[in-house]
């Protein structure tokens, strides 16, 4: 009987995401066995520096990539927004999940209803930080690292007035009740691929068992959003945002880039499905040509 070995980071959220993949594998073929293999990545180990100081969000995937290439696992599971913009042909994407809520969420300390201006908002992303300054100009923003439970512990322990986290992660962990406010995409444009789980495999492997997990629409949007970021020459920690969504009979791709003056600039384009990736790249080039 075949066993599919599933590689994941060991955080609670990463494990939950891997479990969603495993559930879909079993739904496809109940005779398949699965084995979850977890590991710490560089990004999980180094928590006293920001992501850009330790190599960008690729630090969350390189150990899993090495394990997958070595044959220690059959697939690896990631938050798609954490993936480097360049795709490794030896480790292609095998599936993209249906998208969970792509929005960012404001989380206040337990029992607190208002922001405390004497404490900063905890935020680990330059993209979020620059948009927070537009929404809360009176508030300071300070970096916060660690997995979701660790960050919530720091918040409830009094270190921050609030956190900004991905709604998708909170919902997958059953922490919906901690959400104090959901930001609309117009208020805070999401990171490219936020809310989408990505699965990688080795090139040439048969991954038909991921058929029930895969969403063709998520793949379309994810590839367009990644194309926007790639066309800017930006890595995952740059203050860049991209969000594609169905709009009537077509799709709308929205993007953000922070200019030399430190101010975010926004633009969007409408496209059909076949032209969405090209439209996203063209939108990015429009920023660079201004």
Rosetta blueprint (number, residue, H / E / L):
1 X L
2 X L
3 X E
4 X E
5 X E
6 X E
7 X E
8 X E
9 X E
10 X L
11 X L
12 X H
13 X H
14 X H
15 X H
16 X H
17 X H
18 X H
19 X H
20 X H
21 X H
22 X H
23 X H
24 X H
25 X H
26 X H
27 X H
28 X H
29 X L
30 X L
31 X L
32 X L
33 X E
34 X E
35 X E
36 X E
37 X E
38 X E
39 X E
40 X L
41 X L
42 X H
43 X H
44 X H
45 X H
46 X L
47 X L
48 X L
49 X L
50 X L
51 X H
52 X H
53 X H
54 X H
55 X L
56 X L
57 X H
58 X H
59 X H
60 X H
61 X L
62 X H
63 X H
64 X H
65 X H
66 X H
67 X H
68 X H
69 X H
70 X H
71 X L
72 X L
73 X L
74 X L
75 X E
76 X E
77 X E
78 X E
79 X E
80 X H
81 X H
82 X H
83 X L
84 X L
85 X L
86 X L
87 X L
88 X L
89 X L
90 X L
91 X L
92 X L
93 X E
94 X E
95 X E
96 X E
97 X L
98 X L
99 X L
100 X L
101 X L
102 X L
103 X L
104 X E
105 X E
106 X E
107 X E
108 X E
109 X L
110 X L
111 X L
112 X L
113 X L
114 X L
115 X L
116 X L
117 X L
118 X L
119 X L
120 X L
121 X E
122 X E
123 X L
124 X L
125 X L
126 X H
127 X H
128 X H
129 X H
130 X H
131 X H
132 X H
133 X H
134 X H
135 X H
136 X L
137 X L
138 X L
139 X L
140 X L
141 X E
142 X E
143 X L
144 X L
145 X L
146 X L
147 X L
148 X H
149 X H
150 X H
151 X H
152 X H
153 X H
154 X H
155 X H
156 X H
157 X L
158 X L
159 X L
160 X L
161 X L
162 X E
163 X E
164 X E
165 X E
166 X E
167 X H
168 X H
169 X H
170 X H
171 X H
172 X H
173 X L
174 X L
175 X L
176 X H
177 X H
178 X H
179 X L
180 X L
181 X E
182 X E
183 X L
184 X L
185 X L
186 X L
187 X L
188 X L
189 X L
190 X L
191 X L
192 X L
193 X L
194 X L
195 X L
196 X L
197 X E
198 X E
199 X E
200 X E
201 X E
202 X L
203 X L
204 X L
205 X L
206 X L
207 X L
208 X H
209 X H
210 X H
211 X L
212 X L
213 X L
214 X L
215 X L
216 X H
217 X H
218 X H
219 X H
220 X H
221 X H
222 X H
223 X H
224 X H
225 X H
226 X H
227 X H
228 X H
229 X H
230 X H
231 X H
232 X L
233 X L
234 X L
235 X L
236 X L
237 X L
238 X L
239 X L
240 X E
241 X E
242 X E
243 X E
244 X E
245 X E
246 X E
247 X E
248 X L
249 X L
250 X E
251 X E
252 X E
253 X E
254 X E
255 X E
256 X E
257 X E
258 X E
259 X L
260 X L
261 X L
262 X L
263 X L
264 X E
265 X E
266 X E
267 X E
268 X E
269 X E
270 X E
271 X E
272 X L
273 X L
274 X L
275 X L
276 X H
277 X H
278 X H
279 X H
280 X H
281 X H
282 X H
283 X H
284 X H
285 X H
286 X H
287 X H
288 X H
289 X L
290 X L
